[in-house]
Amino acid sequence: MKIKQVLINELKKGVSVRDISRAICMGFLIGIGPIMGITTLISAFVSYRFNLNQVIVQSINYLVYPLQIIFLPVYFKVVTFIFPNLSPFPPGQFEVAKIISLFSDSPWLFLKQFMGIGLVAMLIWLVMSLMFYRLFLIVIQKVIHYFNRDSR
């Protein structure tokens, strides 16, 4: 089933445009977080805590997974630009293949070398998410109103 149809079905069930928009917004922002493997847990917690539609939050979270992979090097570069001493590589020598190789060879060493980067990246992601939440919410509400108008 296409995501558009899922959203239309939720609207027909009586879920408000605002609630659907909040769920989409949170699913998107959580889904692009810098730490792989925990976005599902974060989505479940946030959905429960803020009474959001769990199905929509998780669906959007999974839908934007490719964006999370694309953003990982961006997070790394931003953090190491701000805090160059956190980078395990010499300046300008960042290579995804080296990171994957390090993780494959020694996950513990990987965690030791990249934990600081991961924590700072999470902080940057959290601040940026808080800053853009309202903007995304407004845009998503307008898009849903547009599609809801077409479905009548």
C-alpha positions as CSV (number, residue, x, y, z in Angstrom):
1,M,0.0,0.0,0.0
2,K,1.4,3.4,-0.9
3,I,2.1,5.9,1.9
4,K,-0.4,8.3,0.5
5,Q,-3.2,5.7,0.8
6,V,-2.1,4.9,4.4
7,L,-2.4,8.6,5.3
8,I,-5.8,8.9,3.6
9,N,-7.0,5.9,5.5
10,E,-5.9,7.4,8.8
11,L,-7.7,10.6,7.9
12,K,-10.8,8.6,7.2
13,K,-10.5,7.0,10.6
14,G,-10.7,10.4,12.2
15,V,-7.0,11.0,12.9
16,S,-6.5,14.8,12.6
17,V,-4.2,16.3,10.1
18,R,-2.2,17.8,12.9
19,D,-1.6,14.4,14.5
20,I,-0.6,12.8,11.2
21,S,1.7,15.7,10.5
22,R,3.3,15.4,13.9
23,A,3.9,11.7,13.4
24,I,5.4,12.2,10.0
25,C,7.6,15.0,11.2
26,M,8.9,12.9,14.1
27,G,9.4,9.8,12.0
28,F,11.4,11.8,9.5
29,L,13.6,13.7,12.0
30,I,14.3,10.5,14.1
31,G,14.9,8.5,10.9
32,I,17.8,10.8,9.8
33,G,19.6,10.5,13.2
34,P,23.3,9.9,13.2
35,I,23.4,6.6,15.1
36,M,22.2,3.6,13.1
37,G,20.3,0.8,14.9
38,I,18.5,2.9,17.6
39,T,16.0,4.9,15.6
40,T,13.4,2.2,15.9
41,L,13.7,2.4,19.7
42,I,13.7,6.2,19.7
43,S,10.6,6.2,17.5
44,A,8.8,3.8,19.7
45,F,9.6,5.8,22.8
46,V,8.7,9.2,21.2
47,S,5.5,7.8,19.8
48,Y,4.5,6.5,23.2
49,R,5.6,9.6,25.1
50,F,3.9,12.1,22.8
51,N,0.9,9.9,21.9
52,L,1.8,9.8,18.2
53,N,0.6,7.3,15.7
54,Q,3.2,4.5,16.0
55,V,2.5,3.0,12.6
56,I,3.1,6.3,10.8
57,V,6.2,7.2,12.9
58,Q,7.8,3.8,12.2
59,S,6.8,3.8,8.6
60,I,8.4,7.2,7.9
61,N,11.4,6.2,10.0
62,Y,12.0,3.2,7.8
63,L,11.2,5.1,4.6
64,V,14.0,7.7,5.3
65,Y,16.6,5.1,6.2
66,P,18.5,5.7,2.9
67,L,18.8,9.4,4.0
68,Q,20.3,8.3,7.3
69,I,23.0,6.5,5.4
70,I,23.6,9.5,3.1
71,F,23.9,11.8,6.1
72,L,26.4,9.7,8.1
73,P,29.5,11.1,6.3
74,V,27.9,14.6,6.6
75,Y,27.6,14.3,10.4
76,F,31.2,13.0,10.5
77,K,32.5,15.9,8.5
78,V,30.6,18.5,10.5
79,V,31.7,17.1,13.8
80,T,35.3,16.8,12.8
81,F,35.2,20.3,11.3
82,I,34.0,21.7,14.6
83,F,36.2,19.4,16.7
84,P,39.1,18.3,14.6
85,N,40.7,16.5,17.6
86,L,37.9,13.9,17.6
87,S,38.8,12.6,14.1
88,P,40.9,9.4,14.0
89,F,42.1,10.4,10.5
90,P,44.5,13.1,9.4
91,P,42.7,16.2,8.1
92,G,41.2,15.6,4.6
93,Q,41.8,11.9,4.8
94,F,38.2,10.7,5.6
95,E,37.2,7.6,3.7
96,V,34.1,5.6,4.2
97,A,35.9,2.4,3.2
98,K,38.4,2.9,6.1
99,I,35.6,3.3,8.6
100,I,33.8,0.2,7.3
101,S,37.1,-1.7,7.4
102,L,37.8,-0.5,11.0
103,F,34.3,-1.6,12.1
104,S,34.6,-5.0,10.4
105,D,38.1,-5.6,11.9
106,S,37.4,-4.4,15.5
107,P,34.0,-3.2,16.5
108,W,35.3,-2.3,20.0
109,L,38.1,-0.2,18.6
110,F,35.6,1.4,16.3
111,L,33.4,2.3,19.2
112,K,36.3,3.7,21.2
113,Q,37.5,5.9,18.3
114,F,34.1,7.1,17.1
115,M,32.1,7.4,20.3
116,G,33.0,11.0,20.8
117,I,32.0,11.8,17.2
118,G,28.7,9.9,17.7
119,L,27.8,11.8,20.8
120,V,28.5,15.2,19.3
121,A,26.7,14.2,16.1
122,M,23.7,13.2,18.3
123,L,23.8,16.6,20.0
124,I,24.0,18.4,16.7
125,W,21.1,16.3,15.3
126,L,19.0,17.0,18.3
127,V,19.5,20.7,18.2
128,M,18.9,20.8,14.4
129,S,15.7,18.7,14.8
130,L,14.3,21.0,17.5
131,M,15.1,24.0,15.2
132,F,13.4,22.5,12.1
133,Y,10.5,20.7,13.7
134,R,8.1,23.5,13.4
135,L,9.0,24.3,9.8
136,F,8.6,20.6,8.8
137,L,5.3,20.4,10.6
138,I,3.9,23.4,8.7
139,V,5.1,22.0,5.4
140,I,3.8,18.5,6.1
141,Q,0.4,19.9,7.2
142,K,0.0,21.8,3.9
143,V,1.0,18.7,1.9
144,I,-1.6,16.6,3.7
145,H,-4.3,19.2,3.3
146,Y,-3.5,19.2,-0.4
147,F,-3.7,15.4,-0.7
148,N,-6.8,15.2,1.5
149,R,-8.5,17.7,-0.8
150,D,-7.7,15.5,-3.8
151,S,-9.1,12.4,-2.1
152,R,-12.6,13.8,-1.6
